[in-house]
Structure formats: C-alpha cells, structure tokens
C-alpha cells in the first residue's frame, strides 16, 4: 500500500506540473484562430499520448499495485489512460480504495457480530 501511495504522490506532482505548463502555453496561444473545441481535442490527445508514453516508458502499472492480475500491456494501457485523466484519474483510484476499505470493514463487522453474540450469551450463562 505504501508503494501505491508513493507512486500516486509522484504521479500527482508530475500531473500538476505538466497541467500548469500546458495551461500556460494554451493561454498564451489563446489569441490564435483555433476554435475552443479544437483546443480541447488537441489537449486531450496530447495528455493521452503523454500518459501512454509515461506508462509504457517508465513501466508504471497501477493495476499490479492494486492486486489485479492482468497482462502487462493492459496494465500499462490502463495506467496511461489514468495518467491522461490528470488529477481526476487519481481521485477515482483513491475513491475506489476508500470504498474497498469500507467494504472490508463492513465484512469484518458482519463476521464478528455472531461471535460477539455467542460470547455475550455464554457470559450471561456463567
């Protein structure tokens, strides 16, 4: 889990740095004749290419860190898509981890409740 948090922190730092540099370069070119729709499409394509290049180039594998077994190319493709999503992709992963944690807590409580009831009924008899 520490490895995942470290990797996500490094990714978040890179995403914020690249996002601010891309935004400033787009703002400086806002006087150009590009329609706004083209700018969004171009930025989306650039972020996808950058995310895939980072995932495949650095061998980043988010699914492996989450414990999901999949072929390496699917793992790196998924990681590239998450990276291209920017901070929203990281937020989705962190929400998923939070939901998984809460689900495990609920399962543990459900398994523990019958044991507590048995111990309590045994203690009442003694």
C-alpha positions, 0 to 999 in steps of 0.5 A: 500500500505504501508503494501505491501511495508513493507512486500516486504522490509522484504521479500527482506532482508530475500531473500538476506540473505538466497541467500548469505548463500546458495551461500556460502555453494554451493561454498564451496561444489563446489569441490564435484562430483555433476554435475552443473545441479544437483546443480541447481535442488537441489537449486531450490527445496530447495528455493521452499520448503523454500518459501512454508514453509515461506508462509504457516508458517508465513501466508504471502499472497501477493495476499490479499495485492494486492486486489485479492480475492482468497482462502487462500491456493492459496494465500499462494501457490502463495506467496511461489512460489514468495518467491522461485523466490528470488529477481526476484519474487519481481521485477515482483510484483513491475513491475506489480504495476508500470504498474497498476499505469500507467494504472490508470493514463492513465484512469484518463487522458482519463476521464478528457480530455472531461471535460477539453474540455467542460470547455475550450469551455464554457470559450471561450463562456463567 
